[in-house]
Amino acid sequence: MAAPETVPRWVPKHDAAALADILAKAKAWQPLVIAGIFEDLDLALESPQPPPANDLTALLDRLREHFKRLRDIAVSDPKFPPSDELEAVIEQGTPLYEAETPAGYRSALGLARRLGYTVHDLLDELITSLQDTE
């Protein structure tokens, strides 16, 4: 009977601090709620009545968050880089994402609508690129 082989001891890829960071990020993760994106797009772009002034800042904040999350999804996997169209939408939308909320209602509504169209285009291109990888 042969002697058993020695198996090397398993060593984790990350130290305790890195594992704690991964756990914190996993706990903070929130699922992407597509219905919420469409509700905000409807409010910004399709609603016959524009949002009231006191709701506009919150709508802009949500649209910015939608843009950021969709952008992060689009560029998250180096094995599947974003398409040229997706990169163009991200490049065009970044100044809108970074823009400060204007003080005037009409200017803020204009920003919300431009950002809404950008989020819509980003979502559309992201879905198209995901379908192309299947």
C-alpha positions in Angstrom: 0.0 0.0 0.0 1.3 3.4 -1.0 1.7 6.3 1.4 -1.0 9.0 1.1 -0.1 12.1 -0.9 0.3 15.3 1.0 -2.2 17.9 0.0 -1.1 21.5 0.3 -2.9 23.5 2.9 -5.6 25.8 1.4 -4.8 29.5 1.8 -7.5 32.1 1.1 -7.0 34.6 -1.6 -7.8 37.5 0.7 -6.8 38.5 4.2 -9.3 39.2 7.0 -9.6 43.0 6.2 -10.4 42.3 2.5 -12.9 39.6 3.5 -14.5 42.1 5.9 -14.7 44.7 3.1 -16.3 42.1 0.8 -18.9 41.2 3.5 -19.7 44.9 4.1 -20.3 45.5 0.4 -22.5 42.4 0.2 -24.6 43.6 3.1 -24.9 47.1 1.6 -25.9 45.8 -1.8 -29.4 46.7 -3.0 -31.0 44.9 -5.9 -31.7 46.9 -9.1 -35.4 47.6 -9.2 -36.2 48.1 -12.9 -39.8 49.0 -12.1 -38.5 51.9 -10.0 -36.4 53.1 -12.9 -39.4 53.0 -15.2 -41.6 54.9 -12.6 -39.0 57.7 -12.4 -38.7 57.8 -16.2 -42.4 58.0 -16.5 -42.5 60.8 -14.0 -39.7 62.7 -15.7 -40.7 62.1 -19.4 -44.2 60.8 -19.9 -46.4 62.2 -17.1 -48.9 64.8 -18.4 -48.3 66.8 -15.3 -44.6 67.7 -14.5 -43.5 66.8 -11.0 -44.1 69.4 -8.3 -41.2 71.6 -7.4 -40.8 70.0 -3.9 -40.4 66.5 -5.5 -38.0 67.5 -8.3 -34.8 67.4 -6.3 -35.6 63.9 -5.1 -36.4 62.8 -8.6 -33.1 64.2 -9.9 -31.3 62.3 -7.1 -33.0 59.0 -8.1 -32.2 59.6 -11.8 -28.6 60.2 -10.9 -28.5 57.0 -8.9 -30.1 55.0 -11.7 -27.5 56.4 -14.1 -24.7 55.5 -11.8 -25.9 52.0 -11.1 -26.5 51.3 -14.8 -23.2 52.8 -15.8 -21.4 50.6 -13.1 -23.2 47.5 -14.5 -22.1 48.4 -18.0 -18.4 48.7 -17.2 -18.2 46.1 -14.4 -16.9 43.0 -16.3 -13.7 43.4 -18.2 -14.5 40.2 -20.1 -17.5 42.0 -21.7 -16.5 45.6 -22.3 -19.3 48.1 -23.1 -20.2 48.5 -26.8 -19.3 51.7 -28.6 -22.9 52.8 -28.4 -23.0 52.1 -24.6 -19.8 54.1 -24.1 -21.2 57.0 -26.1 -24.3 57.1 -23.9 -22.2 57.0 -20.7 -19.9 59.7 -22.0 -22.8 62.0 -23.0 -24.6 61.3 -19.7 -21.7 61.9 -17.3 -21.9 65.7 -17.4 -25.6 65.5 -16.7 -25.0 63.1 -13.8 -22.3 65.4 -12.4 -24.3 68.7 -12.9 -25.6 70.5 -9.8 -29.3 70.9 -9.5 -30.3 74.3 -10.9 -32.1 76.7 -8.6 -34.9 77.5 -11.0 -37.8 75.0 -11.5 -37.7 75.1 -15.3 -33.9 74.5 -15.4 -34.2 71.7 -12.9 -37.0 70.1 -14.9 -35.0 70.4 -18.1 -32.1 68.6 -16.4 -34.4 65.9 -15.1 -35.8 65.3 -18.5 -32.3 65.3 -20.2 -31.1 62.9 -17.5 -34.2 60.8 -17.9 -33.6 60.4 -21.6 -30.0 59.5 -20.9 -31.1 56.8 -18.3 -33.6 55.5 -20.8 -31.0 55.3 -23.5 -28.4 53.7 -21.1 -30.9 51.1 -20.0 -31.9 50.4 -23.6 -28.3 50.0 -24.8 -27.4 47.9 -21.8 -30.3 45.5 -22.5 -29.3 45.4 -26.2 -25.7 44.6 -25.3 -26.8 41.9 -22.9 -29.0 40.3 -25.5 -26.1 40.3 -28.0 -23.9 38.3 -25.6 -26.4 35.4 -25.4 
